[in-house]
Amino acid sequence: MNLKHLPSFLYCVVALGFWTGCAAQHPPQRYAWVTGLKPEKADYYHQLHAAPWPGVLKRIKASHIRNFSIHEREINGQLYLFAYLEYTGTNFDQDMKDMAGDPETQRWWRETDPCQAPLPDAAAAGKIWSDTKEVFFLP
């Protein structure tokens, strides 16, 4: 590239970023949780997640969630689920309330919740998933 065109090139890059919203974007917030999985319900839980309902996926994306994954691990004979997601919105609490109010998501949770075995802290709070604390991140 000819250096005499560099200022106009940079102007175009900055302008394009502004027009496409790049200037307003921020790094996603990372969230992770853990819960138990009832062994007798594990196959059904796997079946549900092998073909998630389109309305639920649409609601998740509308809630500014990306890179959402759930992992399973057996530890000392117990099954556990670990969930991770990245949130790109600006009001996590409101987006989660909106998701919880979605009829299709509520129906999905009526299928998945009985498969899960909350850890004691979550059960005491009337929740399914226990919060975790991030101890390391490499961007």
C-alpha positions as CSV (number, residue, x, y, z in Angstrom):
1,M,0.0,0.0,0.0
2,N,1.2,3.5,-0.8
3,L,1.8,5.4,2.4
4,K,0.3,8.6,1.1
5,H,-3.1,6.7,1.1
6,L,-2.7,5.6,4.7
7,P,-4.7,8.5,6.3
8,S,-7.7,7.9,4.0
9,F,-7.5,4.2,4.5
10,L,-7.5,4.6,8.3
11,Y,-10.4,7.0,8.0
12,C,-12.4,4.4,6.0
13,V,-11.6,1.7,8.6
14,V,-12.7,3.9,11.5
15,A,-15.8,5.0,9.6
16,L,-16.7,1.5,8.7
17,G,-16.3,0.4,12.4
18,F,-18.5,3.2,13.5
19,W,-21.3,2.5,11.0
20,T,-21.3,-1.2,11.7
21,G,-21.3,-0.7,15.5
22,C,-17.7,-1.8,16.1
23,A,-16.9,1.3,18.1
24,A,-19.7,0.5,20.6
25,Q,-18.9,-3.2,21.1
26,H,-17.2,-4.4,24.3
27,P,-15.7,-7.7,25.2
28,P,-18.3,-10.3,26.2
29,Q,-18.9,-11.2,29.8
30,R,-18.2,-14.8,30.6
31,Y,-20.5,-16.9,32.8
32,A,-20.2,-20.5,34.0
33,W,-22.3,-22.7,36.2
34,V,-22.4,-26.3,37.5
35,T,-25.2,-28.7,38.5
36,G,-25.7,-32.4,38.9
37,L,-27.2,-34.7,36.3
38,K,-29.5,-37.6,37.5
39,P,-28.0,-40.8,36.0
40,E,-31.5,-42.2,35.3
41,K,-32.3,-39.0,33.3
42,A,-29.0,-38.6,31.5
43,D,-30.0,-40.3,28.3
44,Y,-33.2,-38.1,28.0
45,Y,-31.1,-35.0,28.7
46,H,-28.7,-36.0,25.9
47,Q,-31.6,-36.5,23.5
48,L,-33.1,-33.1,24.3
49,H,-29.8,-31.4,23.6
50,A,-29.0,-33.4,20.5
51,A,-32.1,-31.6,18.9
52,P,-32.8,-28.4,20.8
53,W,-36.0,-26.7,20.0
54,P,-35.6,-23.8,17.5
55,G,-37.7,-21.4,19.6
56,V,-35.3,-21.9,22.5
57,L,-32.2,-21.4,20.4
58,K,-33.8,-18.2,19.0
59,R,-34.5,-16.9,22.5
60,I,-31.0,-17.7,23.6
61,K,-29.6,-15.7,20.7
62,A,-32.1,-12.8,21.3
63,S,-30.8,-12.7,24.9
64,H,-27.3,-11.8,23.5
65,I,-25.8,-15.1,24.3
66,R,-23.1,-16.7,22.2
67,N,-20.6,-19.6,22.5
68,F,-23.0,-21.4,24.9
69,S,-21.9,-24.9,25.7
70,I,-22.8,-27.6,28.3
71,H,-20.2,-30.2,29.3
72,E,-20.7,-33.4,31.3
73,R,-18.2,-35.1,33.7
74,E,-18.5,-38.0,36.1
75,I,-16.7,-37.4,39.4
76,N,-16.7,-40.2,42.1
77,G,-19.7,-41.8,40.5
78,Q,-21.8,-38.7,40.2
79,L,-22.6,-36.9,36.9
80,Y,-22.1,-33.1,36.7
81,L,-22.9,-30.6,34.0
82,F,-20.8,-27.5,33.5
83,A,-22.3,-24.7,31.4
84,Y,-20.4,-21.8,29.8
85,L,-21.6,-18.8,27.8
86,E,-20.6,-15.4,26.6
87,Y,-22.9,-12.5,27.1
88,T,-22.7,-9.6,24.7
89,G,-25.6,-7.5,25.8
90,T,-25.8,-4.6,28.2
91,N,-28.3,-5.8,30.8
92,F,-27.8,-9.4,31.8
93,D,-30.4,-9.5,34.5
94,Q,-33.1,-8.1,32.2
95,D,-32.2,-10.5,29.3
96,M,-32.4,-13.4,31.7
97,K,-35.8,-12.2,33.0
98,D,-37.0,-12.0,29.4
99,M,-35.7,-15.5,28.7
100,A,-37.4,-16.8,31.8
101,G,-40.7,-15.2,30.7
102,D,-40.6,-16.9,27.3
103,P,-43.2,-19.7,27.1
104,E,-41.1,-21.9,24.8
105,T,-38.1,-21.6,27.2
106,Q,-40.4,-22.4,30.2
107,R,-41.6,-25.5,28.4
108,W,-38.0,-26.5,27.7
109,W,-37.0,-26.0,31.3
110,R,-40.0,-28.2,32.4
111,E,-38.2,-31.0,30.4
112,T,-34.6,-30.3,31.5
113,D,-35.0,-29.3,35.1
114,P,-36.2,-32.8,36.3
115,C,-33.0,-34.3,34.8
116,Q,-30.8,-32.1,36.9
117,A,-29.7,-32.5,40.5
118,P,-28.9,-29.0,42.0
119,L,-25.9,-28.7,44.3
120,P,-26.9,-27.8,47.9
121,D,-26.3,-24.1,47.5
122,A,-28.4,-23.8,44.4
123,A,-31.2,-26.0,45.9
124,A,-31.3,-23.8,49.0
125,A,-31.8,-20.8,46.8
126,G,-34.4,-22.5,44.7
127,K,-32.1,-22.6,41.7
128,I,-30.9,-25.4,39.4
129,W,-27.4,-24.2,38.6
130,S,-24.7,-23.1,41.0
131,D,-22.6,-20.0,40.1
132,T,-18.9,-20.4,39.6
133,K,-16.0,-18.0,40.0
134,E,-13.6,-17.5,37.1
135,V,-10.0,-18.0,38.3
136,F,-8.2,-17.7,35.0
137,F,-8.8,-16.3,31.5
138,L,-6.4,-16.1,28.5
139,P,-7.8,-13.8,25.9
